[in-house]
Amino acid sequence: MDQAALHLHIKSFFGTSENAVKSQIWIAISVYVLVAIIKKRLEIKADLYTILRVLSLAQF
């Protein structure tokens, strides 16, 4: 099993209400799972942590 807890870092929240925080956590988990599915389907050799790091640098 992958170590999701080690890779899911949320540095800051855009909203501070309970609903905003929960939404942002669910979005982060969803992105993590989608990237894991894409990694598996495309048979990418890089580990999930590396892919997420590249995506975080290229998001803008």
DSSP file (Angstrom, degrees, kcal/mol; ACC not computed):
  #  RESIDUE AA STRUCTURE BP1 BP2  ACC     N-H-->O    O-->H-N    N-H-->O    O-->H-N    TCO  KAPPA ALPHA  PHI   PSI    X-CA   Y-CA   Z-CA
    1    1 A M              0   0    0      0, 0.0     2,-0.0     0, 0.0     0, 0.0   0.000 360.0 360.0 360.0 138.3    0.0    0.0    0.0
    2    2 A D        -     0   0    0      1,-0.1     2,-1.5     2,-0.0     3,-0.2  -0.342 360.0-114.6 -71.2 154.6    1.2    3.5   -0.9
    3    3 A Q    >>  +     0   0    0      1,-0.2     3,-1.1     2,-0.1     4,-0.7  -0.563  46.2 164.4 -92.3  72.4    2.0    5.9    2.0
    4    4 A A  H >>  +     0   0    0     -2,-1.5     4,-1.4     1,-0.3     3,-0.9   0.848  68.7  62.1 -59.9 -37.7   -0.7    8.4    1.2
    5    5 A A  H 34 S+     0   0    0      1,-0.3    -1,-0.3    -3,-0.2    -2,-0.1   0.800 102.6  51.5 -62.5 -28.1   -0.4   10.1    4.6
    6    6 A L  H <4 S+     0   0    0     -3,-1.1    -1,-0.3     1,-0.2    -2,-0.2   0.732 114.3  41.9 -80.1 -21.8    3.2   11.1    3.8
    7    7 A H  H << S+     0   0    0     -3,-0.9     2,-1.4    -4,-0.7    -2,-0.2   0.577  89.0  89.5-103.1 -11.7    2.4   12.7    0.5
    8    8 A L     <  +     0   0    0     -4,-1.4     2,-0.6     2,-0.1    -1,-0.1  -0.673  53.9 165.4 -93.2  87.9   -0.8   14.6    1.2
    9    9 A H        -     0   0    0     -2,-1.4     2,-0.6    19,-0.1    -3,-0.0  -0.908  19.0-173.7-108.2 122.5    0.5   18.0    2.3
   10   10 A I        -     0   0    0     -2,-0.6     3,-0.1     1,-0.2    -2,-0.1  -0.937   2.2-174.2-113.4 107.3   -1.9   20.9    2.5
   11   11 A K        -     0   0    0     -2,-0.6     2,-0.3     1,-0.2    -1,-0.2   0.871  65.8  -7.3 -73.2 -38.1    0.2   23.9    3.3
   12   12 A S        -     0   0    0      0, 0.0     2,-0.4     0, 0.0    -1,-0.2  -0.986  65.0-122.9-154.8 160.2   -2.6   26.4    3.7
   13   13 A F        -     0   0    0     -2,-0.3     8,-0.1     1,-0.1     3,-0.1  -0.844   6.7-147.8-108.6 144.8   -6.4   26.6    3.2
   14   14 A F  S    S+     0   0    0     -2,-0.4     2,-0.3     6,-0.1    -1,-0.1   0.739  89.8  29.7 -81.1 -24.4   -8.1   29.2    1.1
   15   15 A G        -     0   0    0      2,-0.1    -1,-0.1     5,-0.1     9,-0.1  -0.937  63.5-155.9-130.9 156.4  -11.1   29.2    3.4
   16   16 A T        +     0   0    0     -2,-0.3    -1,-0.1     4,-0.1     2,-0.0   0.462  57.8 107.9-114.3  -2.6  -11.3   28.6    7.1
   17   17 A S  S  > S-     0   0    0      1,-0.1     4,-2.4     4,-0.0     5,-0.2  -0.343  82.1-110.7 -70.3 160.1  -14.9   27.5    7.6
   18   18 A E  H  > S+     0   0    0      1,-0.2     4,-2.5     2,-0.2     5,-0.2   0.906 119.1  49.7 -57.9 -43.1  -15.5   23.9    8.4
   19   19 A N  H  > S+     0   0    0      1,-0.2     4,-2.5     2,-0.2    -1,-0.2   0.900 110.1  50.4 -64.5 -41.4  -17.1   23.3    5.0
   20   20 A A  H  > S+     0   0    0      2,-0.2     4,-2.2     1,-0.2    -2,-0.2   0.918 112.2  46.8 -63.7 -44.1  -14.2   25.0    3.1
   21   21 A V  H  X S+     0   0    0     -4,-2.4     4,-2.1     2,-0.2    -2,-0.2   0.930 113.3  48.1 -65.1 -45.7  -11.6   22.9    5.0
   22   22 A K  H  X S+     0   0    0     -4,-2.5     4,-2.4    -5,-0.2    -2,-0.2   0.912 111.5  51.1 -61.4 -42.1  -13.4   19.6    4.4
   23   23 A S  H  X S+     0   0    0     -4,-2.5     4,-2.3     1,-0.2    -1,-0.2   0.917 110.3  48.5 -61.1 -44.2  -13.9   20.5    0.7
   24   24 A Q  H  X S+     0   0    0     -4,-2.2     4,-2.1     2,-0.2    -1,-0.2   0.856 110.7  50.7 -67.6 -35.1  -10.2   21.2    0.2
   25   25 A I  H  X S+     0   0    0     -4,-2.1     4,-2.3     2,-0.2    -1,-0.2   0.924 111.4  48.2 -66.8 -43.9   -9.2   18.0    2.0
   26   26 A W  H  X S+     0   0    0     -4,-2.4     4,-2.5     1,-0.2    -2,-0.2   0.874 110.5  51.7 -64.5 -36.9  -11.6   16.0   -0.2
   27   27 A I  H  X S+     0   0    0     -4,-2.3     4,-2.5     2,-0.2    -1,-0.2   0.922 109.6  49.5 -63.9 -43.9  -10.2   17.7   -3.3
   28   28 A A  H  X S+     0   0    0     -4,-2.1     4,-2.0     1,-0.2    -2,-0.2   0.908 112.7  47.1 -62.6 -42.2   -6.6   16.9   -2.3
   29   29 A I  H  X S+     0   0    0     -4,-2.3     4,-2.4     2,-0.2    -1,-0.2   0.915 111.5  51.7 -65.1 -42.5   -7.5   13.2   -1.7
   30   30 A S  H  X S+     0   0    0     -4,-2.5     4,-2.6     1,-0.2    -2,-0.2   0.910 109.6  48.7 -61.3 -43.9   -9.4   13.0   -5.0
   31   31 A V  H  X S+     0   0    0     -4,-2.5     4,-2.5     2,-0.2     5,-0.2   0.914 110.4  52.1 -62.4 -42.9   -6.4   14.4   -7.0
   32   32 A Y  H  X S+     0   0    0     -4,-2.0     4,-2.0     1,-0.2    -2,-0.2   0.928 112.2  45.2 -58.8 -46.7   -4.1   12.0   -5.3
   33   33 A V  H  X S+     0   0    0     -4,-2.4     4,-2.3     2,-0.2    -2,-0.2   0.904 112.1  51.5 -66.6 -41.9   -6.4    9.0   -6.2
   34   34 A L  H  X S+     0   0    0     -4,-2.6     4,-2.5     1,-0.2    -1,-0.2   0.907 110.1  49.0 -62.1 -41.5   -6.8   10.3   -9.8
   35   35 A V  H  X S+     0   0    0     -4,-2.5     4,-2.6     1,-0.2    -1,-0.2   0.890 110.1  52.2 -65.2 -38.3   -3.1   10.6  -10.3
   36   36 A A  H  X S+     0   0    0     -4,-2.0     4,-2.0    -5,-0.2    -2,-0.2   0.902 110.4  48.1 -63.8 -40.5   -2.6    7.1   -8.9
   37   37 A I  H  X S+     0   0    0     -4,-2.3     4,-2.7     2,-0.2     5,-0.2   0.925 112.6  48.1 -65.3 -44.5   -5.2    5.7  -11.4
   38   38 A I  H  X S+     0   0    0     -4,-2.5     4,-2.6     1,-0.2    -2,-0.2   0.911 109.8  53.4 -62.1 -42.5   -3.5    7.5  -14.3
   39   39 A K  H  X>S+     0   0    0     -4,-2.6     5,-2.0     1,-0.2     4,-0.5   0.919 112.7  44.0 -57.7 -45.1   -0.1    6.2  -13.1
   40   40 A K  H ><5S+     0   0    0     -4,-2.0     3,-0.6     3,-0.2    -2,-0.2   0.927 114.6  47.4 -68.0 -45.3   -1.4    2.7  -13.2
   41   41 A R  H 3<5S+     0   0    0     -4,-2.7    -2,-0.2     1,-0.2    -1,-0.2   0.871 117.8  41.4 -66.3 -37.0   -3.2    2.9  -16.5
   42   42 A L  H 3<5S-     0   0    0     -4,-2.6    -1,-0.2    -5,-0.2    -2,-0.2   0.477 105.5-130.1 -88.8  -1.8   -0.3    4.6  -18.3
   43   43 A E  T <<5 -     0   0    0     -3,-0.6     2,-0.3    -4,-0.5    -3,-0.2   0.908  35.8-175.4  53.8  48.0    2.2    2.2  -16.6
   44   44 A I      < -     0   0    0     -5,-2.0    -1,-0.2    -6,-0.2    -2,-0.0  -0.595  20.4-151.5 -76.6 132.0    4.4    5.1  -15.5
   45   45 A K        +     0   0    0     -2,-0.3    -1,-0.1     2,-0.1    -2,-0.0   0.781  66.4  96.0 -77.1 -28.3    7.6    3.9  -13.8
   46   46 A A  S    S-     0   0    0      1,-0.1    -2,-0.1     2,-0.1     2,-0.0  -0.261  84.3-104.5 -63.6 149.9    8.1    6.9  -11.6
   47   47 A D     >  -     0   0    0      1,-0.1     4,-1.9     4,-0.0     3,-0.3  -0.339  28.6-109.8 -73.9 161.6    6.8    6.7   -8.1
   48   48 A L  H  > S+     0   0    0      1,-0.2     4,-2.5     2,-0.2     5,-0.2   0.848 116.3  58.0 -61.4 -37.1    3.6    8.5   -7.1
   49   49 A Y  H  > S+     0   0    0      1,-0.2     4,-2.1     2,-0.2    -1,-0.2   0.913 106.7  48.4 -60.1 -44.0    5.5   11.0   -5.0
   50   50 A T  H  > S+     0   0    0     -3,-0.3     4,-2.3     2,-0.2    -2,-0.2   0.906 110.9  50.3 -64.5 -42.8    7.6   12.1   -7.9
   51   51 A I  H  X S+     0   0    0     -4,-1.9     4,-2.5     1,-0.2    -2,-0.2   0.929 111.1  48.8 -61.6 -45.4    4.6   12.5  -10.2
   52   52 A L  H  X S+     0   0    0     -4,-2.5     4,-2.2     1,-0.2    -1,-0.2   0.874 110.1  52.2 -63.9 -37.0    2.8   14.6   -7.6
   53   53 A R  H  X S+     0   0    0     -4,-2.1     4,-1.5     2,-0.2    -1,-0.2   0.920 110.3  47.8 -63.9 -44.2    5.9   16.8   -7.2
   54   54 A V  H  X S+     0   0    0     -4,-2.3     4,-1.7     1,-0.2    -2,-0.2   0.923 112.7  48.8 -63.0 -44.4    6.2   17.4  -10.9
   55   55 A L  H  X S+     0   0    0     -4,-2.5     4,-0.5     1,-0.2    -1,-0.2   0.869 107.9  54.5 -64.0 -36.6    2.5   18.3  -11.1
   56   56 A S  H  < S+     0   0    0     -4,-2.2     3,-0.3     1,-0.2    -1,-0.2   0.838 111.4  45.2 -68.0 -30.5    2.7   20.6   -8.2
   57   57 A L  H  < S+     0   0    0     -4,-1.5     3,-0.3    -3,-0.2    -1,-0.2   0.791 117.9  43.4 -79.0 -28.8    5.5   22.5   -9.9
   58   58 A A  H  < S+     0   0    0     -4,-1.7    -2,-0.2     1,-0.2    -1,-0.2   0.298  81.2 102.3-100.3   9.2    3.7   22.6  -13.3
   59   59 A Q     <        0   0    0     -4,-0.5    -1,-0.2    -3,-0.3    -2,-0.1   0.764 360.0 360.0 -69.1 -24.2    0.2   23.5  -12.0
   60   60 A F              0   0    0     -3,-0.3    -1,-0.3    -4,-0.2    -2,-0.1   0.413 360.0 360.0-108.0 360.0    0.5   27.1  -13.1
